[in-house]
């Protein structure tokens, strides 16, 4: 079997995070589904075609090493399509190809943003408005957080996450990473009220997006120790070179620290794990390198008794691929769902609304075990725009 063509969709619009879906075609008529990095250039797609057309899609290890590895995170969505092809050819689901599942369904944690779900554009607009008016937006008041948490828990989720580094009138200097005492009090108050509303047995995580300096981030970590958070994510900025700073925070608080969504490949996680600079790893499955790399990361983490909770802002195609992968990983904690406010996420596949009561059931059909609802996807594009090119 040989790869004959690769086609992608137009970006599916900003309201759908401009997801770009992918099909990999073969000379046997088997088509694999994947997802393309929406930030990748047309030139990257042409290089991908030159590298893969004529190759055997069954030889995933070789293709990932020789072709996709050069594209870093952009290549992982293609890897998913190769697993889909191989599974369809052999008549088995992707999880069987990875050694078999050890759980039938995958726990999902819902990223709630704040009092409402917002886009990055809305987030930036919120900062501008807050600096102009000097007032806290209603969506960032503790009441809005509590109501959002109660809605999500009522849907069956057993874990949820909120952003705490939001637009507020108490930020003294927009450039400095220090935190005012009023802002610190505001963050802690929100988390206390959310914890009181959802009770002690629903897991609660918080994301700081690396917004603060080490000293002030550590203050927050210690202030919320009594709330038994699932984790506090990215207390300081995520990048290579600050592992020692993260380790310093980890050593001084009982609040679990989570990080890693921007790293690529298992080698980038090695120092983080060996130096015990976090408690929970959050690799983004496409960005970190796909099924092959995520399993290497998980195996290394397991040697240090650490769990992984993969980051996920991608389409439902990637989420299903992630469910297959996570079903085979012993030290898996939960998979992120970051698209609660995007209707297309739940309608783009033949399996409608894949998340039920806070879990995704791992498909047992060949390959990824899914098909696209192409009319539903095409409806997101301007009239007359072709879906595939």
C-alpha atoms as one frame of an Amber mdcrd trajectory, in Angstrom:
protein
   0.000   0.000   0.000   1.215   3.496  -0.877   0.150   7.023   0.080  -1.252
   8.779  -2.977  -2.434  12.165  -1.719  -2.961  14.379   1.330  -5.818  16.870
   1.499  -6.842  19.348   4.161  -9.844  21.524   4.862  -9.936  25.262   4.875
  -9.490  26.636   8.413 -12.931  26.192   9.936 -13.303  29.746  11.179 -12.159
  31.549  14.339 -15.230  30.399  16.251 -13.918  26.841  15.699 -10.298  27.741
  16.535  -9.593  27.497  12.806  -9.183  23.737  13.041  -7.770  22.215   9.847
  -8.810  18.613   9.258  -6.832  16.170   7.147  -7.301  13.122   4.939  -4.445
  10.860   3.859  -5.337   8.789   0.777  -3.894   5.439  -0.326  -3.856   3.375
  -3.513  -6.069   0.768  -1.805  -8.865   3.240  -1.193  -8.255   3.404   2.566
  -8.383   6.968   3.882  -6.944   8.069   7.231  -8.257  11.000   9.267  -5.975
  13.451  11.015  -5.599  17.109  11.867  -3.210  19.700  10.511  -1.627  22.453
  12.579  -3.662  25.530  11.608  -0.532  27.662  11.970   1.454  25.594   9.466
   2.145  27.195   6.103   1.071  25.911   2.653   4.761  25.293   1.988   4.793
  22.847   4.915   1.920  20.936   3.341   3.784  20.681   0.052   6.890  19.425
   1.862   4.726  16.896   3.670   3.292  15.638   0.392   6.747  15.360  -1.143
   7.927  13.362   1.865   4.956  10.999   2.207   3.419  10.392  -1.221   4.655
   7.034  -2.465   5.527   5.839   1.045   4.043   2.837   2.846   1.642   4.201
   5.533   1.955   0.970   7.524   5.564   1.776   8.452   4.700   4.444  11.006
   7.929   4.328  13.009  10.073   4.992   9.953   7.831   7.741   8.600   7.713
   9.499  11.959  11.476   9.336  12.328  12.418  10.244   8.765   9.637  12.636
   7.752   7.286  13.793  10.487   9.911  14.339  13.171  11.370  17.182  11.139
   8.013  18.960  11.347   7.904  18.757  15.136   4.346  19.164  16.467   2.883
  19.805  13.021   3.423  16.188  12.063   1.493  14.500  14.854  -1.913  14.977
  13.253  -0.536  13.154  10.225   0.608  10.347  12.502  -3.001   9.924  13.679
  -4.059   9.451  10.053  -1.405   6.745   9.608  -2.682   4.846  12.660  -6.198
   5.197  11.233  -5.077   3.701   7.922  -3.178   0.867   9.558  -6.077  -0.016
  11.838  -8.523  -0.029   8.927  -6.185  -2.204   6.866  -5.821  -4.751   9.680
  -9.403  -4.450  10.903  -8.460  -3.436  14.455  -8.810  -0.221  16.504  -5.860
   2.060  17.117  -5.592   1.043  20.770  -4.960  -2.569  19.760  -2.035  -1.423
  17.618  -0.646   0.312  20.717  -0.781  -2.870  22.782  -4.407  -2.858  23.878
  -6.494  -0.689  26.162  -6.453  -0.971  29.929  -9.563   1.200  30.361 -12.721
   1.401  28.250 -13.432   5.070  28.811 -11.309   8.158  29.294 -11.896  10.651
  32.070 -12.281  14.212  30.809 -11.681  17.402  32.715 -13.543  20.473  31.473
 -11.594  23.694  31.038 -14.148  26.348  31.986 -12.022  29.451  31.301 -13.708
  31.744  33.832 -17.352  32.676  34.487 -17.953  32.092  30.772 -16.002  30.504
  27.950 -14.107  33.006  25.832 -11.804  33.245  22.829  -8.289  34.665  23.064
  -9.556  37.797  21.320 -12.231  38.261  23.979  -9.633  37.700  26.691  -7.378
  40.447  25.331 -10.361  42.769  24.894 -11.228  42.148  28.540  -7.820  43.430
  29.631  -8.199  46.565  27.521 -11.653  47.288  28.915 -10.592  46.644  32.487
  -7.612  48.974  32.227  -9.835  51.614  30.685 -12.729  51.358  33.161 -10.944
  50.174  36.291 -13.766  47.706  36.912 -13.879  43.925  37.114 -15.944  42.388
  34.313 -19.010  40.442  35.565 -17.704  37.216  33.978 -14.693  37.395  36.307
 -16.667  37.794  39.519 -16.699  34.860  41.913 -20.450  34.409  41.415 -19.916
  33.748  37.696 -17.169  31.205  38.439 -19.406  29.376  40.899 -22.335  29.248
  38.476 -20.089  27.933  35.681 -18.692  25.254  37.981 -22.145  24.128  39.066
 -23.327  23.864  35.444 -20.358  21.739  34.409 -20.597  19.442  37.425 -24.309
  18.968  36.689 -23.284  17.634  33.261 -21.384  14.818  34.957 -17.811  16.056
  34.948 -15.743  14.960  37.932 -12.903  17.375  37.222 -12.798  20.972  36.045
 -10.289  23.772  35.591 -10.486  27.550  35.750  -8.201  30.382  34.682  -7.215
  32.684  37.536  -4.834  35.122  35.814  -7.722  37.069  34.273  -8.317  40.733
  33.516  -8.627  42.571  36.809  -8.276  46.174  37.997  -5.627  45.394  40.625
  -2.693  44.674  38.323  -0.264  47.474  39.212   2.118  47.139  36.256   1.089
  45.446  32.979   4.704  44.512  32.217   5.923  43.209  35.573   5.036  39.686
  36.715   4.470  40.654  40.348   1.020  40.375  41.899  -0.719  42.883  44.137
  -2.100  41.706  47.454  -5.624  42.538  46.256  -5.192  40.404  43.122  -3.814
  37.567  45.227  -6.796  37.826  47.571  -9.157  37.828  44.575  -7.662  34.606
  43.148  -7.782  32.759  46.442 -11.344  33.940  47.132 -12.590  32.619  43.776
 -11.079  29.198  44.352 -12.423  29.006  47.903 -15.949  29.776  46.697 -15.775
  27.313  43.801 -14.484  24.584  46.105 -17.318  25.289  48.568 -19.878  25.109
  45.743 -18.719  21.828  44.177 -17.781  20.055  47.392 -14.653  18.123  48.324
 -14.961  15.240  45.853 -15.009  17.038  42.495 -11.446  17.676  41.347 -10.569
  21.342  40.860  -7.551  22.649  38.940  -6.422  26.208  38.242  -4.270  27.660
  35.456  -2.016  30.695  35.964  -0.526  30.569  32.407   2.915  31.480  33.728
   1.711  35.011  34.493   3.572  35.605  37.767   7.075  35.723  39.173   8.403
  32.939  41.349   7.851  34.617  44.717   4.252  35.618  44.085   3.350  32.372
  42.332   4.615  30.500  45.383   2.454  32.679  47.642  -0.627  31.615  45.688
   0.418  27.959  45.783   0.701  28.075  49.561  -2.496  30.103  50.034  -4.585
  27.406  48.315  -2.988  24.334  49.883  -6.057  23.773  52.075  -8.329  23.549
  48.991  -6.842  20.221  47.835  -6.492  21.278  44.204  -6.017  18.630  41.558
  -3.185  20.867  40.389  -2.002  24.437  39.880  -0.838  24.840  36.308   2.114
  26.882  35.084   2.746  29.068  38.147   5.683  30.631  36.275   6.373  30.978
  32.572   6.773  27.757  30.603   9.971  27.482  28.604  13.229  25.604  28.557
  15.692  26.967  31.063  13.378  27.593  34.028  13.238  24.021  35.309  15.202
  24.927  38.454  12.756  27.726  39.253   9.827  25.347  38.903  11.598  22.810
  41.089  12.012  25.483  43.772   8.248  26.091  43.804   7.508  22.361  43.834
   9.746  21.791  46.833   8.018  24.469  48.925   4.322  23.717  48.481   1.967
  20.773  48.853  -0.173  22.121  45.995   0.519  19.820  43.016   2.237  21.641
  40.135   1.366  20.827  36.509   3.209  21.963  33.364   4.457  20.900  29.918
   1.861  21.829  27.295   4.387  23.630  25.079   7.231  21.108  25.083   7.983
  18.898  22.082   9.250  15.340  22.330  10.217  13.159  25.280  13.722  14.650
  25.544  12.319  18.059  26.513  10.493  16.467  29.438  13.500  14.595  30.755
  14.996  17.391  32.880  11.538  18.378  34.129  10.932  14.828  35.348  14.403
  14.013  36.670  14.623  17.257  38.661  11.077  16.724  39.961  10.161  20.229
  38.815   6.469  19.382  38.636   4.063  16.792  39.986   1.864  16.239  36.919
   2.825  16.469  33.240   0.536  18.120  30.699   1.889  17.257  27.247  -0.197
  18.366  24.288  -0.485  15.132  22.317  -0.091  16.584  18.807   2.512  19.154
  19.855   4.508  16.672  21.919   4.857  14.316  18.967   1.841  12.017  18.691
   1.263   8.489  19.952   4.888   7.414  19.801   6.293  10.348  21.765   3.438
  10.652  24.263   3.924   7.033  25.286   7.662   7.629  25.749   6.872  10.655
  27.936   4.356   8.657  29.970   6.781   5.759  30.454   9.522   8.095  31.681
   7.049   9.817  34.018   5.871   6.481  35.409   9.417   5.673  36.490   9.124
   8.675  38.828   5.556   7.881  39.931   4.110  10.838  38.023   0.808  10.991
  36.147   0.044  12.728  32.861  -3.001  14.886  32.101  -2.716  15.784  28.403
  -3.528  19.268  27.145  -6.111  19.346  24.341  -7.457  22.299  22.364  -7.827
  20.382  19.105 -10.813  19.027  17.211 -12.801  15.915  18.046 -10.592  13.899
  15.640  -7.555  14.528  17.828  -9.585  13.943  20.992 -10.624  10.475  19.770
  -7.026   9.678  18.798  -5.989  10.881  22.264  -8.629   8.621  23.842  -7.111
   5.606  22.067  -3.631   6.558  23.259  -4.646   7.374  26.837  -6.575   4.115
  27.120  -3.215   2.307  26.896  -1.262   4.469  29.381  -1.275   3.259  33.017
  -0.388   6.625  34.590  -3.110   8.614  32.812  -5.082  11.038  34.988  -7.464
  13.005  32.740  -7.699  14.511  29.251  -8.553  18.178  28.755 -11.752  19.303
  27.018 -11.285  22.899  25.935 -14.191  23.276  23.494 -17.338  23.356  25.597
 -18.413  26.559  23.829 -17.808  25.210  20.279 -20.876  23.331  18.958 -18.995
  21.841  15.986 -16.761  19.852  18.343 -19.704  17.658  19.325 -21.290  17.368
  15.870 -18.390  16.931  13.444 -18.206  13.116  13.797 -20.645  10.284  13.262
 -20.368   9.766  17.034 -22.326  12.776  18.278 -21.350  14.423  21.556 -18.553
  11.944  22.352 -18.316  13.124  25.970 -20.994  11.551  28.146 -21.105  12.153
  31.894 -17.528  13.395  31.844 -16.029  10.466  29.899 -15.244   9.468  26.311
 -15.851   5.813  25.500 -12.927   4.529  23.437 -14.184   3.412  19.988 -13.646
  -0.225  19.035 -14.079   0.208  15.268 -11.101  -0.165  12.915  -8.515   2.603
  13.105  -9.812   5.618  14.975 -13.300   4.134  14.742 -14.890   7.375  13.508
 -16.185   9.015  10.354 -16.615  12.704   9.588 -20.008  14.361   9.202 -18.877
  16.370   6.196 -22.106  18.352   5.643 -21.939  19.508   9.265 -18.324  20.613
   8.810 -18.917  22.257   5.420 -21.684  24.376   6.936 -18.995  26.223   8.906
 -17.364  27.539   5.717 -18.569  30.418   3.534 -21.120  29.298   0.943 -19.473
  27.928  -2.169 -16.146  27.251  -0.442 -14.867  23.730  -1.128 -14.327  21.665
   1.995 -11.133  19.923   0.865  -8.148  21.154  -1.107
